Amino acid sequence: MPSPGIVLVGEFVVAKIDPFYRDDLLYYARKGYYPDRFIKRASLEHSRAYGVATRNLATFLRSIFDPLASYSPDSALSASVVDRTGATRTTWLRGSRTTPSGYTAWFFNAGAGPYPPGTLNIGIYFLLGSGTTPPTINDYDLELAVQSISASGVDIVQTDSQSIISVSGSGTAESGFSCSEIGIIFKTVVGAEKYQSSPTHFESLLDRAVISAISFALGDLIAVQYKITTT
């Protein structure tokens, strides 16, 4: 049987970083990619695991596979995703003249955070937790979420045989906890409220993994990374 043409594999990395390497941590976090040599050198502990992509991720990826066609200015395309509460939400995969433009092309935008009214708080972030139940395609949240970590950079790394899309972030532990699961979350707004000064946001889990547990104490430096590899 011939090998498939495109295989998407998502891998998470979580690391407790030696404070001596704080400046290097911030540098690589902004670039969007932690080299393996940095993780090995700077981490006191680290864990890697392949995630299980959720149905939400497939729905968002749907937006880039429209057939070649001439669409009218009023031709919008919507789809249903499940938010972190388990509720079904409508999101626009393609916008139109009368419908707010689609947001799915932004789901690897490193930038979900507090912004002034009238701006769109859209992007992805990491969520750490203490759950141990293996991930499934139907997951919509972590089993036991503890702390979020902002995504600070996105990068594309090219090799002779692969392309790697990497999202990274860093932060400090807000409490002592055992980290045994990680997810990547897409935060966006309800489509019909794009132009409101205070639009309603919702959050969708894209991928989740259970990792070998790492114990963090209050104030420990944390590095997180998510890589999708295409072969």
N, C-alpha and C positions, 0 to 999 in steps of 0.2 A: 504494500500500500504506500503511495507517495506521501511524503510529509506534508502537512498543511501549509498553505502559503503564508498565513498570518496567525501567529499565536501571541496572545496577550497574557503576560504573567506579571502579577503585582507582588512585590516583595517589600515587607516592612523591616526597618531597623530601629531599635530603641537602644540608647546607650546612656550610661551614667559617666559623665566626663570629669576628668581630673581638673580641678580649678586652675592649675598651671596653664592649661590650654584654652582658657576662656576666650582670648582674642582670636585664636585660630578657629574656635567654634563659631564665633559670630561671623567671621570672614566667609567660611564655607556655607554657613546657613543662608547668608545673603545671596551667594552664588547659586544655591539650589541643589548642590550636590556635595556629599561627603565622600571623598576618596576612601577606598578600603584601608589604605595605609594610615589615614588619619584616625579612623575608628579603632584600628588595632593599637595605635600608639597612644591615643589620648583617652581611651575609655578605661574606666575601672571595672566595669561590667558592660556587656552588650549582648543583645539577643536579636536573631533574625528569624523571620518566618514568612512563608508565602501566605497571602490572604485568599479569601474566597470572595470574589466580586459579587455584589448583590444585583438583583434585578434592576435596581435604580441605575446602576452604571450602564447596563445594556440599553436602557431607555434613553439615557443622555447621549450615548454614542450613536444612537439611531439618527441623530440630527445631522450627521455628516455623510449619511448614505442615501440622500434623496436622489431619485432618478433624474437624469438630465431632462429638463423640460422647461417650458416657458410658463412661469407662474404669474397670475394676475396680481396687481398691487394689493388685493384683498384676500390673497390666498395664504392663510395662516395654518399652522400645523401644531396641534397640541397633543399631549400625552399625559398619562397618569403615573405618578410616583408615590411612594409611601414615605411619609416624614418620620421623624424620630419618635413621635407619639403613637405611630401606627395608623394615623389618619391618611386617607388618600388625597393627594393634592394634584391640581392641574397645572402643568408647566408648558410653556410654549417652546417647541423645538424649532419653529420658524415663525418669524413675525410677519406683519403686513402693514399696510398703510394705516389701517384702523385698529390694529391690534398691536400692543407693545411688542417690540422686537424680541426675538428668541434670546435666551440667556445661556443655553447649554454650552456654547463655545467658550464660556467663561469658567467652566467648572474646575480648571486647574489654575485659576487666578489666585495667587497667594495674597489675600487681602481682606478676609472677613474680619471686620473690627468696627469700632465706633467711628462713624463719619457724620458730618453735619447734615441737618435736614436738607432734602432735595438731592442728595447723592445716593448712589446705590451701594449698599453694603453687601457685595456679592463676592464669593470666593470660597476657598477651601481652608480647613484647619484640621488638626489632629486631635483625637480624643483618646485618652489613656484610661484604662480601667483595671479592675481586679477580677473580672470574670474568667472562668475556665471552660465553659461550654464550647465545644468546637464550632467554628463558624459554618453558616449555611447560606445558600443563595437567597433565602427568604428573610435573612436578618434585616432589621431596620434600625437597630440601635445596639450599643454595647450592652453586655449583660449587667455590668456594674460599673458605670462611668464614674470616674473620680476627678479628672482634670483635663482641661483642654490646653493645647500648645498651638500657638499661631504658626502658620506657614509663612516663611519669610523669603523664599526664593524658588524659582522653577528653572530647570536647565534641561537641555537635550545633549546627550553624550553619544557620539557616533563611533562605532568600531567597524572593522571590515565586514562583519556579519550581523551586527545588531544596531538598533537604535534604542536608546534608553531615555525615557522621560522621567525626570527626577524632581520630586518636591521635597523640600527639607524645612525644618524649623528647629527652634531651640527655646529653652525656657528654664525656669527653676521650679523645683517641687514646692507646691503650696502647702503640703502637709507630708507626714510620713505615710507611705503606702507601698503595697506590693503591686507592681505593674505586671499583669499577666495577659492583657489583651490591649489591642490598639485598633483604631479605625480611622478612616479618612472621611470627613464630612463636607458636603457641599451645601453652602448657605446661599439662598437666593430670595427673591421677593415674589409675592403673588403677582402674576402677569398683569392683571387689570389695574394694579396699583402702582405701576412703574413711575408715573408722573406725580404721585402724591408726595407731600413733604415728609410724611412719616409712613412709608409703606410697610405692609405686613410681611415679615420674613418667615421662611420655614427652612428646615434643615433636613438633608437626606444622607443616609449612610451609603457610601459608594463601595467600600471594601472593608473587611474586618479580618483580623488574625489573632490567634492565641499564641503567646510566646512563652519561652522559659522565663519564669518570674525574676524580676529585678526589684530589689528593695531600695526605695528612695527615702531619704530623710529630708526633713524640712530644709529647703535652700539648696539641695543638690542640683547640679547642672544636668540638664536633660537635652539630648540630641535625638531627633526623630527624622526618619526619611521614608519616603514611599517611592518605589521605582516600578514603572511599567516597561517591560522589555518586549520589543517586537523582533521576531526572527523570521 
